[in-house]
Amino acid sequence: MKTVDLRSDTVTQPTPAMREAMMAAPLGDDVFGDDPTVNALQKQLAALTGKEAALFMASGTQSNLCGIMAHCGRGDEYIVGQNAHTYRYEGGGAAVLGSIQPQPLVQDAQGRLQLADIAAAIKPDDLHFARTRLLCLENTWNGHPMPQDYLQQATDLARRHGLATHLDGARVFNAAVADAGPGGDVTAALRRIVDRFDSVSVCFSKGLGAPVGSALCGSRELIDRARRWRKMVGGGLRQSGLLAAAARHALDHHVQRLADDHALAQRLAAGLQGIEGLRVRSAQTNIVFIDVDGGRGPDLLAHLARDGVLATGLIGLRFVTHLDVDAEGIDRAIASVRRFFALPAQGAAAPAASAPAVY
């Protein structure tokens, strides 16, 4: 029986049509700037986001890192959420490689930083302090699309204090699809989100289903600085048009279908409601979290794995829908969870092994 892999939307496999696009892509050497497929992708994404330029990167971590270092210098500081990916899950790269100090702030259940906390964290112009230069936000955060009014208020506050703004938009297309609603204009929704930011990192290898790649979008000046950083951190790829072709195919064919992933997440959440000993959190886009009473989360993960259903359990049990999961797979997951809770409670099992990434 086929495994239902709900660990992350990063586990997607390239579709046959995507593989054909990759094999047919015209190629050059992107370090020389003459790979036509990379150039076309960067032009396409810059137009979609309304930015002057875009730069193809190997990963979201690399894109965020180069973005932060393009905005900040040694001894500068960026304000970020305590649990944000750019702070907690990217190896401390900005601090280690860029000598840029993070100033983490507490987030609420939807990932928002309190505006008063942001304002209070901005350092005065004094030689005793790191220079506060940048505000980093994330959208979506644990499956929550950031409210448009919050994004406006937070970025307005940053600008009043002379800060640049960066959006970790690993799943920003999920946020745009959710914001647009059924039949809505996703491109317009995307622009409403990203217009407020000086730069945005967009990932292709999650819900969009490409095997590799992210892009940083911003002004030409910012992208020129980021290109130098990309080279320094080993991100200068050669015939990367093979990968850019997958990203282009994803932009052309996989954006609107993100609504299907959101519907499957809602199907999963609805199917798990009412189970004693289990609480469901968040099904606004393609991520569902559940909390399990009595420390039985590892037991549930092990039970699911025996039934051919995979999830992760680092920050609550997490289930992520994507283009390689269908309604039948979701129903199998629901049935497996319900069977587990029909069984008598056992002694706590050792934590199930899982990948460390939560992106």
C-alpha angles and dihedrals in degrees: 000000000000115000115246101220110198097156094107143331086248090079093072119126122223110263119239090254091051091050090052090051090051093051092048096048118121109235141205137155111291094196086063088044095240104111100118095201093052090047091050091050092050092049091047094050094045088054092047093051096038092237127135096240145000134206125209114228137185095241146358090254090056092045093051092044094051090044094053092046091048089055099041139043134207110303093020125121137220126204114226142157119277090237098032117129094236089059107031108027107035100076096256089284098157091053097040100041102023102033086230116148118226118217103201119200132193115265129209125233090280093049096255125145115222110251091226090054091052092051093047092050095057106104123227119245095269130131090234092068139061111252110256105224111153145037116208122197132174130222122214100024115192086336095310117124109221112245112251094230091054092050089051094049095046096047092044089054091050093051093048086059095045096253127144118228131225128186122207093212098175088144099019091130088059088053091049093049090049091047094047093051126203110340092357129140104269094185091055090048090050091052092050088057102042100036088077093060132073090216138011133193114214124193124212099183099069124058091348088065104225116144096233141002153067134195136218116218127194144101120335090248092053093046091050089056091045091051090059091050090047089056092048093052092049098260098127101117125187120209090013091146086096087067096036089056089059090051092049091050089050092052091049099044113015107050101080091043091064084087087069090058090050091051091051091051089053089048090053093047092049092049092053096048118113097025109138111237094025132089124193121219126189129349099166096122128355102317128085124186124194131188119212122206125229097028091284096134095103090048090052092049090051091047091050092049090054087054091051096256119124127200136151130245110195102110100016119314109307129201120186124192123211144156094289092058123078136184092271090056092049090051090051090053092049092049092049093052091048091050090052093055091047088062122084114262114266132198115287113278126219111271111275115245113252139165113277096228120098097176 
